[in-house]
Amino acid sequence: MKRHAEEVREGNRFEFGDNWARFLSVLNEDRIIEAEKSLKEMLNIDNFTNKNFLDAGSGSGLFSLAARRLGARVFSFDYDPQSVACTTELKRLYYNDDPNWIVEEGNVLDDNYINSLGQYDVVYSWGVLHHTGQMWKALANVEGLVKKGGHLFIAIYNDQGRASKSWTKIKRAYNKLPNGLKFLVLWPVFIRLWLPSTIRDLLRGKPFYTWRTYSENGRGMSPWYDVIDWVGGILLK
């Protein structure tokens, strides 16, 4: 999308898809199983067979893949062309030419696009809607895609006042820097986020335990790429 490219050039949008592409290099069966467990436990659904699953802001495509492996019919879309490419690659690797998994480029703020999608048993949008710049409109749009009796599964930033304002400044600084200098923000943030747990693990006689088991404690994600996602994922205004 032309607008997406402009926002990246202006330093107002993080290239999530670029980070997700790197994450796919460490994606394995264990991480996929953890993603499946996350969906089943959070939604309290064991069997997704015959359910329609919408992944609004599919990112890496991991949770679209997890839903498809659990038996759902999946529709994935994302605003970031590289994220669309990541999701498309996962589909090619695991479900090539499968008519029950559709991947598209789309904008959750585009009313015409949203109105064309129909309704779903599960609408999943994790850590996405606050990056649109119009969070409440985005939330209203995805809410309308949920079938009666269906599930809306979302995660959004909460406003922590001064802390949120500080993080917003850090995120903007990261996105404004040229690629070769982004480490000036990334590494201090990495140390800030991971040093406490690393020290605790050492004191408990379990060196790097939290790091080593990170993918088992939630969504099958990578600690390194999650840090990059956090520091780069700016909350648009």
VENVENHU-V666037 format. One record per pair of residues at least 6 apart in sequence whose ideal C-beta (glycine too) atoms are under 7 Angstrom apart, sorted by sequence separation. I is the first residue (numbers start at 1). J is the second residue. D is the distance in whole Angstrom. If there is no record, write none. Layout:
BEGIN
<<I:J:D> <I:J:D>>
END
This chain:
BEGIN
<<7:13:4> <40:46:6> <58:64:5> <68:74:5> <78:84:5> <95:101:5> <107:113:6> <108:114:7> <129:135:5> <132:138:4> <146:152:5> <201:207:6> <215:221:6> <8:15:6> <67:74:5> <91:98:7> <106:113:5> <177:184:7> <201:208:6> <215:222:7> <55:63:6> <174:182:6> <177:185:7> <201:209:5> <4:13:7> <55:64:4> <78:87:7> <129:138:4> <143:152:6> <201:210:6> <214:223:4> <64:74:5> <91:101:5> <129:139:5> <142:152:7> <198:208:7> <76:87:5> <174:185:4> <64:76:4> <91:103:6> <173:185:6> <174:186:7> <211:223:6> <197:210:4> <53:67:4> <61:76:6> <88:103:5> <170:185:6> <87:103:5> <125:142:6> <58:76:4> <48:67:6> <53:72:4> <55:74:7> <58:77:7> <59:78:7> <84:103:6> <123:142:5> <170:189:7> <52:72:7> <53:73:7> <58:78:5> <51:72:5> <52:73:5> <53:74:5> <54:75:5> <55:76:4> <56:77:7> <57:78:5> <84:105:5> <135:156:7> <48:70:4> <49:71:4> <123:145:5> <48:71:5> <64:87:6> <109:132:6> <123:146:5> <39:63:7> <47:71:6> <48:72:4> <59:83:5> <81:105:6> <108:132:6> <58:83:6> <61:86:5> <65:90:5> <109:134:6> <120:145:6> <129:154:7> <60:86:5> <61:87:3> <74:100:7> <119:145:6> <120:146:7> <121:147:6> <130:156:5> <35:62:5> <39:66:6> <68:95:6> <73:100:5> <74:101:4> <75:102:5> <76:103:5> <77:104:5> <78:105:7> <114:141:5> <119:146:7> <120:147:6> <129:156:6> <130:157:5> <35:63:6> <39:67:6> <77:105:7> <79:107:5> <109:137:6> <117:145:6> <119:147:4> <122:150:6> <126:154:7> <127:155:5> <58:87:4> <61:90:4> <65:94:6> <77:106:4> <109:138:6> <121:150:5> <122:151:5> <123:152:5> <124:153:5> <125:154:5> <126:155:5> <32:62:7> <36:66:5> <61:91:7> <108:138:5> <120:150:6> <121:151:7> <123:153:7> <35:66:4> <39:70:7> <114:145:7> <122:153:6> <32:65:6> <36:69:6> <68:101:5> <108:141:6> <32:66:6> <36:70:6> <108:142:6> <193:227:6> <27:62:7> <24:60:6> <23:60:5> <64:101:7> <190:227:5> <189:227:7> <20:59:5> <20:60:4> <75:117:7> <186:228:7> <189:231:5> <16:59:6> <186:231:6> <185:231:6> <57:108:7> <56:108:6> <174:231:5> <175:232:6> <174:232:6> <175:234:6> <171:231:6> <21:82:6> <63:124:6> <170:231:7> <171:232:7> <24:86:6> <171:233:7> <172:234:6> <17:80:4> <20:83:6> <54:117:7> <63:126:7> <171:234:4> <16:80:5> <17:81:7> <18:82:5> <17:82:2> <21:86:6> <24:89:7> <17:83:4> <20:86:5> <54:120:4> <15:82:6> <16:83:6> <53:120:6> <56:123:6> <168:235:6> <17:85:7> <52:120:4> <53:121:7> <54:122:7> <56:124:7> <57:125:5> <17:86:6> <52:121:5> <53:122:5> <54:123:5> <55:124:5> <56:125:4> <51:121:4> <54:124:7> <51:122:6> <53:124:7> <57:128:3> <56:128:6> <4:79:6> <4:80:6> <4:81:7> <1:79:7> <157:235:6> <43:122:7> <1:81:6> <56:142:5> <54:145:6> <131:233:6> <133:236:4> <1:105:7> <131:235:7> <132:236:7> <133:237:7> <130:235:5> <131:236:6> <43:151:5> <43:153:6> <42:153:6> <62:220:7> <14:175:6> <12:175:7> <11:175:4> <11:176:4> <38:218:6> <34:215:6> <38:219:5> <34:216:6> <31:215:5> <35:219:6> <30:215:7> <34:219:6> <35:220:4> <34:220:3> <32:220:6> <31:220:4> <26:222:5> <23:222:6> <23:225:4> <22:225:6> <19:225:6> <19:228:5> <19:229:6> <16:229:7> <19:232:7> <14:232:4> <14:233:5> <14:234:6> <13:234:7> <12:234:7> <12:236:7>>
END
